[in-house]
Amino acid sequence: MSGGAFAQGSNTYTVTGVDVDVTAPDAVQARQQGIAEARRKAAKMLVDRVVAPEDRARVTIPGDASLEGMVRGIEFVRERSAPGRYIATLNVVFQPDPVKAWLSQAGVKVAETVSRPALVIPLWKGQAGVEPLNDSNAWREAWRTLDTSSSAVPVTVLRGDQLDQNAVTAEELYVGDVSALARLNERYRAPTIVVAIVEGSKDGGPLTVGGLRYDAQTGARSEIPRTTVPDSTQLATAAQQIHQKLDEQWRSVATVRRDSQDTLDVYVPIRALGDWVQVRQRLGSVPAVKGVVVRQLESDRAELRLEYFGTTDELQRTLASAGLVLDKDADKWRLQVR
């Protein structure tokens, strides 16, 4: 399969950048064993991506024959053979249904989708103020080199080029100006924006790390708790910790236990056309919602039947993360934008 085909099909079940280095009696055997090892490593990477950390120990990687049946294709990014040795970097694409069946048997919750890349805006504020968007510093480098390719939440780092500088100023981003974030996001189209801020001297000494997270879909803002690191050598760890929190927040929405399924009749109050549009869009982003049937649509309300995985309590929590409120109104369930 070509690289272009993989690029178009990149999703939750595509694992990229799998490195193998295998020795065997001859080059042919080394290559065969290398491909088998790549499948095993990719399966482990996939588990790390879609299964919550506390559940991973319950998942057993299948044998080579079973894994081969789960794989739809392999892309050979780089490969080099030598007598009795095979060195390669591969991308492995799994078939969703066999993978879901395997993980369902283990009784674990699965993140059904990978988030679209979050936009990270690394800013550095020193004594002279906020550094320009194109400033080269250890904080930007920490984010640029952070490997999120196998994460449930990959990230894109702000380019900081002239287009970005024409759209916003570093000071606007530093204070979390919502209109500036919206202008910038016309270019990146990210569902989540993280303004990651370091404050302190580039010349050495302790640094304060903090910032904010902005949900481009719901408009919700939340602060990144401020922490102190001893010096710039710890900034890579600080970036990892912020990203880990992003990953956890996404899993709270995307993780689904498929062994429980139910339906729920709800109504959506409609005060303006935008209310109905927002509810439909946000429902479509919740993996726990398997299907939506519109039973009746009137000018002031819509009646829906939701097919969903998990319990009603779990559904309420995942809908809340998507900016939707599901609550009881007398004897009926009501769904509306928060």
C-alpha positions in Angstrom: 0.0 0.0 0.0 1.3 3.4 -0.9 2.2 6.2 1.6 -0.5 8.4 0.0 -3.2 5.9 0.7 -2.2 5.7 4.3 -2.1 9.5 4.7 -5.7 9.6 3.5 -6.8 6.8 5.9 -4.9 7.9 9.0 -7.1 7.4 12.1 -7.4 5.7 15.4 -6.4 2.3 14.0 -3.4 3.5 12.1 -0.1 3.2 14.1 2.8 5.0 12.6 6.5 5.0 13.2 7.0 1.4 14.4 10.7 0.7 14.5 12.2 -2.8 14.3 15.7 -4.2 14.2 15.8 -8.0 13.9 18.5 -10.6 13.3 17.9 -14.1 11.9 19.9 -16.8 10.0 19.2 -15.0 6.7 17.7 -11.8 5.3 14.4 -13.3 4.3 13.7 -14.7 7.7 14.9 -11.5 9.3 12.3 -9.5 7.3 9.5 -12.0 8.1 10.3 -11.8 11.8 10.7 -8.0 11.6 7.2 -7.6 10.2 5.7 -9.9 12.8 7.5 -7.9 15.5 6.1 -4.7 14.0 2.6 -6.1 14.3 3.2 -7.0 18.0 4.7 -3.6 18.8 1.9 -1.8 16.9 -0.7 -3.7 18.8 0.9 -2.6 22.1 1.1 1.0 20.9 -2.6 0.8 19.9 -3.6 -0.5 23.3 -1.6 2.5 24.9 -3.6 4.8 22.6 -7.1 3.6 23.1 -7.2 1.9 26.5 -7.1 3.8 29.8 -3.8 3.3 31.7 -5.6 1.5 34.6 -7.0 -1.1 32.2 -4.0 -1.9 30.1 -2.7 -4.7 32.3 -6.0 -6.6 31.5 -5.2 -6.7 27.8 -3.2 -9.6 26.4 -1.6 -9.2 23.0 -2.8 -11.9 20.7 -0.5 -14.4 19.0 1.0 -13.7 15.6 -1.6 -15.6 13.6 -4.5 -13.6 15.2 -2.6 -10.3 14.8 -2.1 -11.0 11.1 -5.8 -11.3 10.7 -6.4 -8.0 12.5 -4.0 -6.0 10.2 -5.4 -4.4 7.1 -2.1 -3.3 5.7 1.5 -2.3 6.3 3.4 0.6 4.9 7.2 0.3 4.6 8.4 3.8 5.4 12.1 2.9 5.6 13.7 -0.5 5.4 17.3 -1.8 5.2 18.4 -5.4 4.9 21.8 -6.8 5.6 23.0 -10.4 5.8 20.8 -11.9 8.6 19.5 -8.5 9.7 16.4 -6.4 9.0 16.0 -2.7 10.1 12.8 -0.8 9.3 10.3 1.8 10.2 6.7 0.7 9.4 3.2 2.0 9.6 0.5 -0.6 10.6 -3.2 -0.2 9.8 -5.5 -2.4 11.9 -9.1 -3.4 11.0 -11.4 -1.7 13.6 -14.0 -4.5 14.1 -11.5 -7.3 15.0 -9.7 -4.9 17.3 -12.9 -3.9 19.0 -13.9 -7.5 19.5 -10.5 -8.4 21.0 -10.6 -5.5 23.5 -14.3 -6.1 24.3 -13.4 -9.6 25.3 -10.9 -8.1 27.7 -13.7 -6.1 29.3 -12.0 -2.7 28.9 -13.3 0.7 27.8 -12.0 1.8 24.5 -11.4 5.3 23.1 -13.4 5.0 19.9 -11.8 7.9 18.1 -8.6 9.9 18.1 -9.0 13.6 18.6 -8.3 16.0 15.7 -4.9 17.6 16.5 -5.0 20.2 19.3 -3.2 23.5 18.6 -0.5 24.3 21.1 0.7 27.9 21.3 4.0 28.0 23.3 4.6 31.5 24.8 7.5 32.8 26.8 7.1 35.8 29.0 10.3 37.4 30.3 11.1 40.7 32.0 10.6 42.6 28.7 7.2 41.1 28.0 5.9 38.3 25.9 8.3 37.1 23.3 7.3 37.2 19.5 5.3 34.3 18.1 8.3 33.2 16.0 10.8 33.3 18.9 13.1 30.2 19.2 13.3 29.0 22.8 13.5 25.9 24.9 9.7 25.9 25.5 8.8 25.9 21.8 11.4 23.2 21.2 10.0 21.1 24.0 6.6 21.0 22.2 8.1 20.7 18.8 10.0 17.5 19.8 7.1 16.0 21.9 6.1 12.8 20.1 2.3 12.6 20.2 1.8 10.4 17.1 0.6 7.4 19.1 -1.5 9.5 21.5 -5.3 9.9 21.6 -4.6 13.6 21.2 -1.9 14.5 18.7 -0.8 18.1 18.7 0.1 20.8 16.2 2.5 23.5 17.3 1.8 27.1 16.2 4.0 27.9 13.2 4.5 31.5 14.3 5.1 32.6 10.7 3.9 35.8 9.1 0.4 34.6 8.6 0.0 33.9 12.3 1.6 37.3 13.1 -0.8 39.1 10.8 -3.8 37.4 12.5 -2.9 37.9 16.2 -0.3 39.3 18.6 1.5 37.3 21.3 0.0 39.6 23.9 -3.6 38.8 22.7 -2.8 35.1 23.0 -1.2 35.5 26.4 -4.3 37.0 27.9 -6.5 34.4 26.2 -8.4 36.8 24.0 -11.2 34.7 22.6 -11.7 36.7 19.4 -7.9 36.4 18.7 -8.0 32.6 19.3 -11.0 32.4 16.9 -9.1 34.4 14.2 -6.1 32.2 14.5 -8.1 29.0 14.4 -9.5 29.9 11.0 -6.2 28.7 9.8 -5.7 25.6 12.0 -9.3 24.4 12.5 -8.3 22.7 15.8 -11.0 21.5 18.2 -8.9 22.5 21.2 -6.4 25.3 21.6 -3.8 25.2 24.4 -2.0 28.4 25.2 1.1 27.1 27.1 3.0 29.8 28.9 6.4 29.9 30.6 7.3 32.9 32.7 10.9 33.7 33.8 14.4 34.4 32.5 15.9 32.5 29.6 19.3 33.0 31.3 18.6 30.5 34.1 16.7 30.0 37.3 13.2 28.7 38.2 10.4 29.1 35.7 6.6 29.1 36.1 4.6 27.0 33.7 0.8 27.5 33.2 -1.7 28.7 30.6 -5.2 28.0 29.4 -7.2 25.5 27.4 -9.9 26.7 25.0 -12.5 24.4 23.5 -13.2 25.8 20.1 -16.5 23.9 19.8 -18.1 24.9 23.1 -16.2 28.1 23.9 -15.3 26.8 27.3 -12.1 28.0 28.9 -10.1 26.3 31.7 -6.9 27.3 33.4 -3.8 25.1 33.3 -2.6 24.9 36.9 0.6 26.9 37.5 3.7 24.9 38.4 7.3 25.8 39.0 10.3 24.0 37.4 13.9 24.5 38.5 15.2 25.4 35.1 14.7 25.1 31.3 16.0 21.5 31.3 12.7 20.4 32.9 10.5 22.0 30.2 10.2 18.9 28.2 8.7 17.1 31.2 6.3 20.0 31.8 5.1 19.8 28.2 4.6 16.0 28.6 2.5 16.6 31.8 0.3 19.2 30.1 -0.2 16.9 27.1 -1.0 13.9 29.4 -3.8 16.0 31.0 -5.2 16.7 27.5 -5.1 13.0 26.7 -7.0 12.2 29.9 -9.7 14.8 29.2 -10.2 13.4 25.7 -10.5 9.8 27.1 -13.3 11.0 29.4 -15.3 11.7 26.3 -14.1 9.1 23.8 -13.8 6.0 26.0 -16.7 3.6 25.6 -17.5 0.2 27.1 -19.2 -1.6 24.3 -20.7 -4.5 26.4 -23.6 -2.3 27.5 -26.0 -0.6 25.1 -29.4 1.2 25.6 -31.8 3.8 24.1 -33.1 7.0 25.6 -35.9 9.3 24.3 -35.1 13.0 24.8 -36.4 16.3 23.6 -34.3 19.3 22.5 -35.8 22.8 23.2 -35.3 25.0 20.2 -35.3 28.8 20.7 -33.3 29.5 17.6 -32.1 27.5 14.6 -28.6 27.6 16.0 -29.7 25.6 19.1 -30.7 22.6 16.9 -27.6 22.8 14.7 -25.3 22.9 17.8 -26.9 19.9 19.4 -26.6 17.9 16.2 -23.0 18.8 15.7 -22.0 18.0 19.3 -23.9 14.7 19.4 -21.9 13.7 16.3 -18.7 14.2 18.3 -19.6 11.9 21.2 -18.4 8.3 20.5 -20.7 6.9 23.2 -23.7 7.9 21.0 -24.1 5.1 18.5 -27.0 6.6 16.7 -29.6 9.4 16.7 -33.2 9.0 15.4 -35.2 12.2 14.9 -38.7 11.2 15.9 -40.3 14.6 15.5 -39.1 18.1 14.6 -41.1 21.2 15.2 -40.2 24.9 15.3 -39.7 24.9 19.1 -38.5 21.4 19.9 -37.1 18.2 18.5 -37.8 14.7 19.8 -34.9 12.3 19.5 -34.1 8.7 20.3 -30.5 8.2 21.3 -28.8 4.8 20.9 -25.8 4.8 23.3 -23.1 2.7 24.9 -22.8 2.5 28.7 -25.1 3.8 31.4 -27.2 6.9 31.6 -24.9 8.4 34.1 -21.9 7.8 31.8 -23.8 9.3 28.9 -24.6 12.4 31.0 -20.9 12.8 31.8 -19.7 12.4 28.2 -22.3 14.7 26.9 -21.3 17.3 29.4 -17.7 17.1 28.1 -19.1 17.9 24.7 -20.9 21.0 26.0 -24.4 19.3 26.2 -26.6 19.0 29.3 -28.8 16.0 29.7 -31.3 16.3 32.6 -34.8 15.4 33.7 -37.6 17.9 33.1 -40.5 16.5 35.0 -40.8 12.9 33.6 -38.9 13.6 30.3 -35.2 13.8 29.5 -34.1 17.2 28.1 -31.0 17.7 26.0 -29.6 21.2 25.4 -26.4 23.2 24.8 -24.7 24.2 28.0 
